[in-house]
């Protein structure tokens, strides 16, 4: 009968010292980057590490330093939106890039249900991460409350209301939505509607507020439809609803590029030409915008820089440095293309 393969014994610092013929203390000084080790001894130790296959036991090191060297990126989205939304991916990549520069590990935690919230809260209480970055938080978010109770250093991407007073980084969604809507109106549109989404988040609520600011006394609540998620399906359903309510609609502000892409498909299927019959603008300047035909006029938000900035804030918090408010808001730009 075949014998089970046993787990290979992990090489230790004593194995390295014996292989290099130096003391354990000398090996420890090299591993900790300390001076006062001769060049010849350092070279012998490095070669010994390679020969014996020594890998540093980070768990033991963390017990001494009281640091895990890990930061949680907590994303409040269903799995389908997590995979569909390019902004989340860009935030994740920007966060990971900045953390890796400081030798921290990113841990991604997705919350798509109440059960997920409870599980993630327990995970955070377990001390498995040093800090957290919270993306797409809703009003009265239980995770943010749990983080505040734990005392875990954390930062929001976005600025949700009704939340613990945590640092945040984000964009001015209201001003950006107002400006892109005004530019759409300047093309001569008179019946302009909006497909709103995520009104339980600051981004969604602020984009709707900016749309209202741009319309002023021309705002018609009957020309606004709203959905829970920034998704293409929201755009499909929303555009069908707007066409039922106002067949003469000639302009649409979609609160995300993915929503705009769905809306454009419905407009084409209904025989409307873009932009001749209906002009449409989106928000994000994600890959969706460039895949649309015609290409989508939209607001560019620097998703990767939001991730980098959020990571920098939590790293500063871990070093006892408090962020300044002037570093919180990143600029946006209108990208004007053929859809409007």
C-alpha positions in Angstrom: 0.0 0.0 0.0 1.3 3.4 -0.9 2.3 5.5 2.1 0.8 9.0 2.4 3.3 11.7 1.4 4.2 13.7 4.5 4.5 17.4 4.6 8.0 18.5 4.0 9.7 19.9 7.1 10.0 23.7 7.0 13.6 25.0 6.9 14.4 27.1 10.0 16.8 29.8 10.9 19.0 27.2 12.6 19.3 25.3 9.3 20.5 28.5 7.6 23.0 29.2 10.3 24.4 25.6 10.2 24.6 25.7 6.3 26.4 29.1 6.4 28.5 28.2 9.4 27.6 31.4 11.3 25.6 32.1 14.4 21.8 32.3 14.6 22.2 35.9 15.7 24.1 36.8 12.5 21.4 35.2 10.4 18.7 37.1 12.3 20.6 40.4 11.7 20.7 39.8 8.0 17.0 38.9 7.8 16.1 42.0 9.7 18.3 44.3 7.5 20.5 45.3 10.4 24.1 46.5 9.9 27.3 45.2 11.4 27.4 42.0 9.3 30.4 41.5 7.1 29.9 41.3 3.3 31.3 37.7 3.3 29.0 36.6 6.0 26.0 38.2 4.3 26.8 36.5 1.0 27.2 33.1 2.8 23.8 33.5 4.5 22.1 34.5 1.3 23.5 31.4 -0.5 22.5 29.2 2.5 18.9 30.5 2.4 18.7 29.5 -1.3 20.2 26.1 -0.7 18.0 25.0 2.3 14.9 26.7 0.9 14.3 28.9 3.9 11.1 31.0 3.8 10.5 33.5 6.6 7.7 32.6 8.9 5.6 35.7 8.6 3.0 34.5 11.1 5.6 34.3 13.8 7.0 37.7 12.8 3.5 39.2 13.0 3.1 38.0 16.5 6.2 40.1 17.5 5.3 43.2 15.4 1.6 43.0 16.0 1.1 43.7 12.3 -0.4 41.4 9.7 0.9 43.5 6.8 -2.5 43.0 5.2 -5.3 45.5 4.3 -8.8 44.6 3.4 -10.6 46.0 0.4 -14.3 45.6 1.2 -16.6 45.9 -1.8 -20.4 46.2 -1.3 -21.6 44.8 -4.6 -23.2 41.5 -5.8 -20.8 39.3 -7.6 -22.4 40.1 -11.0 -21.7 43.8 -10.6 -18.3 43.2 -9.1 -17.3 41.4 -12.4 -19.1 43.8 -14.7 -18.0 47.2 -13.2 -14.6 48.2 -14.6 -14.3 50.9 -11.9 -14.1 48.4 -9.1 -11.3 46.6 -11.0 -9.4 49.8 -11.4 -9.8 50.7 -7.8 -8.6 47.3 -6.8 -5.5 47.5 -9.1 -4.6 51.0 -7.9 -5.0 49.9 -4.2 -2.9 46.8 -4.8 -0.2 48.7 -6.6 0.2 51.2 -3.7 0.1 48.6 -1.0 2.7 46.4 -2.7 5.1 49.3 -2.8 5.0 49.2 1.0 5.1 45.4 1.2 1.5 45.1 2.3 -0.9 42.4 1.0 -4.4 43.2 -0.3 -7.2 41.0 0.9 -10.4 41.4 -1.2 -13.7 40.9 0.7 -17.0 41.0 -1.3 -20.3 41.8 0.4 -23.3 40.8 -1.6 -25.7 39.9 1.2 -26.5 40.4 4.9 -24.9 37.1 5.6 -21.7 38.3 4.0 -21.8 41.4 6.2 -21.9 39.3 9.4 -19.2 37.0 8.2 -16.9 39.8 7.2 -17.4 41.7 10.4 -16.4 38.6 12.4 -13.3 38.2 10.1 -12.3 41.8 10.8 -12.7 41.3 14.6 -10.3 38.4 14.3 -7.4 40.7 13.7 -6.5 39.3 10.3 -5.9 42.7 8.7 -4.3 45.9 9.9 -6.7 48.3 8.1 -9.6 48.4 5.7 -10.7 50.3 2.6 -14.5 50.4 2.0 -16.0 50.7 -1.5 -19.6 51.3 -2.4 -20.8 51.6 1.2 -24.5 52.2 1.7 -26.3 54.4 4.2 -26.2 52.9 7.7 -23.7 50.3 6.6 -23.2 47.7 9.3 -19.6 46.9 8.2 -18.5 50.5 8.7 -20.2 50.5 12.1 -18.4 47.3 13.1 -15.0 48.8 11.9 -15.6 51.9 14.0 -16.4 49.7 17.1 -13.3 47.6 16.5 -11.1 50.7 16.1 -9.7 49.4 12.9 -8.0 52.1 10.8 -10.2 52.6 7.7 -11.0 54.8 4.8 -14.1 55.1 2.5 -13.9 55.4 -1.3 -16.8 57.8 -1.6 -18.4 59.8 1.2 -21.5 58.0 2.4 -23.9 59.8 4.8 -25.1 58.4 8.1 -21.7 56.6 8.7 -19.0 56.7 11.3 -16.6 59.7 10.9 -13.9 57.9 8.9 -11.5 59.5 6.4 -12.6 59.3 2.8 -11.4 59.9 -0.8 -13.7 60.5 -3.7 -14.9 62.8 -6.5 -17.4 65.6 -6.6 -20.2 63.5 -8.2 -22.8 66.4 -7.9 -20.7 69.0 -9.8 -19.6 66.5 -12.4 -23.2 65.3 -13.1 -24.4 68.9 -13.3 -21.7 69.9 -15.8 -22.1 66.9 -18.1 -25.9 67.4 -18.1 -25.5 71.1 -18.9 -23.3 70.2 -21.8 -26.0 67.8 -23.1 -28.6 70.5 -22.8 -26.4 72.9 -24.7 -26.7 70.6 -27.8 -30.4 71.7 -28.0 -32.1 68.9 -26.2 -35.4 69.8 -24.6 -36.8 66.5 -23.2 -34.0 65.1 -21.1 -34.4 62.2 -18.7 -32.1 60.3 -16.3 -31.6 56.7 -15.5 -30.5 56.9 -11.9 -29.0 54.2 -9.8 -27.7 53.4 -6.3 -29.6 56.2 -4.6 -28.7 54.6 -1.2 -25.1 55.6 -1.9 -23.5 59.1 -2.0 -22.5 58.6 -5.7 -26.0 57.8 -6.9 -27.7 60.4 -4.8 -25.2 63.1 -5.7 -25.5 62.4 -9.5 -29.2 62.8 -9.3 -28.8 66.0 -7.4 -26.4 67.3 -10.0 -28.9 66.4 -12.8 -31.6 68.4 -11.0 -29.2 71.3 -10.6 -28.6 71.4 -14.3 -32.3 71.2 -15.3 -33.5 73.8 -12.7 -37.2 74.6 -13.2 -37.2 72.3 -16.3 -36.7 69.2 -14.1 -39.5 66.7 -14.6 -39.6 63.9 -12.0 -41.5 61.7 -14.5 -38.4 61.6 -16.7 -36.3 60.0 -13.9 -36.2 56.3 -13.3 -34.0 54.6 -10.7 -32.6 51.2 -10.0 -30.5 49.6 -7.2 -27.4 48.8 -9.2 -25.0 50.4 -11.7 -25.5 47.7 -14.3 -26.3 47.3 -18.0 -29.6 45.6 -17.2 -30.6 48.8 -15.3 -30.0 50.7 -18.5 -32.1 48.4 -20.6 -35.0 48.5 -18.2 -34.7 52.2 -17.5 -34.6 53.2 -21.2 -37.6 51.1 -22.0 -39.5 52.9 -19.1 -38.4 56.3 -20.3 -39.6 55.6 -23.8 -42.9 54.5 -22.5 -43.3 57.6 -20.4 -42.0 60.1 -23.0 -41.7 58.8 -26.6 -40.4 62.3 -27.6 -37.4 62.1 -25.2 -34.3 63.5 -26.9 -31.6 63.3 -24.2 -30.6 60.9 -21.5 -28.1 61.1 -18.6 -27.2 57.6 -17.6 -25.6 57.5 -14.1 -22.9 55.0 -15.2 -21.3 53.9 -18.5 -22.7 50.4 -18.1 -26.2 51.8 -17.7 -25.6 54.0 -20.8 -24.6 51.0 -22.9 -27.8 49.2 -22.1 -29.8 52.3 -22.8 -28.1 52.7 -26.2 -29.0 49.2 -27.2 -32.7 49.8 -26.5 -32.6 53.1 -28.4 -31.2 51.4 -31.5 -33.7 48.6 -31.2 -36.5 51.2 -31.1 -35.3 52.8 -34.3 -33.8 56.0 -32.6 -30.6 57.3 -34.0 -27.8 58.4 -31.7 -27.1 61.3 -31.4 -29.5 62.6 -34.1 -32.7 61.6 -32.3 -31.5 61.1 -28.8 -28.2 62.3 -27.3 -26.9 60.3 -24.4 -24.1 60.8 -21.8 -22.7 58.5 -19.1 -20.4 58.6 -16.1 -17.1 56.9 -15.4 -15.2 56.8 -18.7 -14.8 53.0 -18.3 -14.2 50.4 -21.0 -18.0 50.5 -21.6 -17.7 54.0 -23.0 -15.2 53.0 -25.7 -17.1 49.9 -26.6 -20.3 51.8 -27.3 -21.2 52.7 -30.9 -21.1 55.6 -31.2 -18.5 56.1 -28.5 -20.0 57.5 -25.3 -19.7 61.0 -24.0 -19.1 60.6 -20.3 -17.4 61.9 -17.1 -13.9 60.5 -16.4 -13.3 59.6 -12.8 -9.8 58.4 -11.9 -10.7 55.0 -10.4 -7.2 53.7 -10.2 -6.0 56.9 -8.5 -8.9 56.6 -6.0 -7.5 53.2 -5.1 -4.0 54.5 -4.7 -5.1 57.5 -2.6 -7.2 55.3 -0.4 -4.3 52.9 0.2 -1.9 55.8 0.9 -4.4 57.1 3.5 -4.6 53.8 5.4 -0.9 53.4 5.3 -0.5 56.9 6.8 -3.1 56.0 9.5 -1.1 53.0 10.4 1.9 55.3 10.9 -0.1 57.7 13.0 -0.5 60.3 10.3 -4.0 61.9 9.9 -5.1 62.7 6.4 -5.9 66.3 5.4 -9.3 67.2 3.9 -7.7 68.9 0.8 -6.4 65.5 -0.3 -9.9 63.9 -0.3 -11.4 65.0 -3.6 -9.9 64.0 -6.9 -10.7 65.9 -10.2 -13.0 64.6 -12.9 -13.1 65.6 -16.6 -15.8 65.5 -19.3 -14.9 63.3 -22.2 -17.1 64.6 -25.1 -17.7 62.0 -27.9 -20.1 61.2 -30.6 -23.0 59.9 -28.5 -24.2 63.5 -27.7 
